[in-house]
Amino acid sequence: MAGGSRRRPGELEAATLRILWDAGRPVSARQVLEAFGTDAPGLTAMLTVLDRLVVKGQVRRVPTDRGVSFEPVVAESAVVAERMLQALVGSRDRSAALLRFAGELDARDVDLLRAAIEPPSEG
Amino acid sequence: MGTLVLGLVGLVGWMCAAFVGGPLLLSRAHWPLRRPRVAIAAWLGLVGAGLLGLAAALGWAVIAAVRLTGADVADSVTTSMLAWTGLTAAGALASLVYVRVEAMRRSDDEADAVLLLLAASTLARRDAGGVTVVQVEAEAPVAVSMAGRGCIVVSSRLTRELTSDELAAVVAHESAHLSQRHGRVAQLARLSSACGPDVAGARWFARCAPLLLELAADDAAARRVGRPALTSALTKLGRLQADAGMLLRAARLAAHAA
């Protein structure tokens, strides 16, 4: 893997979004790279990440006279984080890959668990 | 010919045992809630054994049909019919699995995109034994992780409510979900119930998977940070959210210790 070899999947995307939010205006791929500083990935990797974010609908391309710039689709705010978290854990047809600490035990699970902990008191 | 039919009947019996009988036995047993990780492994083993039986039956029928050409006409007609029936059934199953996987992938991708946005809007991030813990500003006391992301999102409310030991227990629980690949197991369970027959045994794991996965993660977390921290985290959050499930999980840990 070129650049950012210690990064976990998605971390580069998250960091890129972070940079776009901090910029507060459309920025080019090169400017994003500059913002990464010494930890920057390669330009190709950067463009791939930006492309992926565009496909996911989180970033949009903005044409400028010197090429293409990028800006985040969703504005950042604490309210957004709250809403996103609610949407994530509250959704009816929730992704099975999503695992919460609170779990999602339904009434039947609760009964099973209760029966396992408190053995029936009949003789 | 006779051996082929006998063998195929045997393999179908094997598949029934693996897909329906085994899970039915597990569902009647009491130990799965005490040893959730073993129960999960047992179910995965049964699924593997069943699929192996399916592949063997299919392979056998096809090879027999190919070899028999030119022999007794009635035999070769029956054999090739068996092979074609098997291939058709396998094709139908494969396309059903494909459709279900695509449907599941859409909701997974959506969740993944939201989690990514959350991870980017972080207040603080730190490393906890190989996974990234990301704290976001939110009033719901939530900790959530996503398969394949290696990242745990924790709300600011949760960090306010819990002591550092309790928070470590919550993180250990989510880390166990990630390291034991519970997301994939949950996806497989959902897929199996979406594709398999609507029989009590076949559906057992899909129904119990959420519970067994939580209990398995609890056990792993208790081993890592100790029962008291996890028990008190579960009790605190269970009371805060009036969640009977979390309170019972705390009671189960306490009962184990006794």
Interface residues (C-beta under 8 A of the other chain):
Chain A: R8 P9 G10 E11 E13 A14 A15 L17 R18 W21 K56 G57 Q58 V74 E76 A78 V80 A81 E82 M84 L85 Q86 A87 L88 V89 S91 D93 R94 S95 A96 A97 L98 L99 R100 F101 A102 G103 E104 L105 D106 R108 D109 V110 L112 L113 R114 A116 I117
Chain B: H30 L33 R34 M104 S107 D108 D109 E110 A111 D112 A113 V114 L115 L116 L117 L118 A119 A120 S121 T122 T132 V136 E137 A138 E139 A140 V142 A143 V144 S145 M146 A147 G148 R149 G150 C151 V153 S155 V170 H173 E174 H177 L178 H182 G183 R184 A186 Q187 A189 R190 R207 C208 P210 L211 L213 E214 A217 L237 Q241 D243 A244 G245 M246 L248 R249 A251 R252 A255
